[in-house]
Amino acid sequence: MDATTRCRKVFGDRLRELRRKRGKTQAAISELAGLHRHYISDIERGAHNPCLETIAKLAWALRVSPSELFRDFTVAELDSIFGD
């Protein structure tokens, strides 16, 4: 898996985890964030690379700081993605 795909997957997995912890459906988050439900699904699957504004909207809809969406991007994880 290339670095771009791996980054998208880590982000999407975290988004899904936070959404489920809050008991929200993709439809509920998409409505709050003003995004299409299919786009939320694509982000969670790692098929789309959301822009900064979209990340901020998702964080707002989930009632978390944007940094919470990046929690799994530890130094060790980044090493595994970008390291030699």
N, C-alpha and C positions, 0 to 999 in steps of 0.2 A: 504494500500500500504506500503510495507516495505521500509526501509531507502535507500537501494541500488536502488530500482526502482524509488523512489521519487527523488533521486539525479540525476539519468539519465534523468528523465523527465524534471526537472528544467533546466538542461544543454541543452537538446535537444530543448526545447521551446525557449531558448535564442539564440541558433544557428539559428533556423528557423527565429526568429525575425530579427536578424542582416542580414541574407542572403536576406530576403525579402526587408528590408529597403534599401539595396544596389541594388535591382532590379536584383538579380542573381538567376539563376536556380540551382537546385541541381547538374545538369550536369556541369554547368559552374564552380561551386565551386569544384566539384570533380576533374575536369580537372586541375584547378590551383593547388590544393593541392596534386595531384597525388594519389587520392583515388577513389575507385569505387563509382558510383552514388548510388547504392543500400546501400552501407555502410553509406553514408551521410543520406539517408532516414532512415536507422535503428537507427542512432544516434539521429536524430530529433524525432523519435518516442519513444526513450528511450530503445530501444532493445539492444543497444551496449554501452559498457563503454569504451570510447576512451582513449588510453594511452597518456602520456605527449607529445610525439613526434607528434601524430595526432592532439592534441589540438593546438600545435604550428603551424602546417601546416594549420589548419583551420583558425587560427587567421591571419596568413600571407595572405591566400587567401582572407580573408574578409578585410584586411588592418586595423586590430585593434590589440590592445595588448591582450595577453591571458587573462589578468584580466577582459577585457570587456565581455568575454564569461562567466565569473563567477559573473557578476554584481548582478544577482538575488539571489545569495547565501548570503543574509543578515544574521545578527545574528538572527533576528526573524524567517527567513526561516529555518535556521539551527536548531533553537530551535524546530520548528514544525516537523522537520525531525527526530532529534535525542533526543529531550527532553522527559521527562517522560510522 
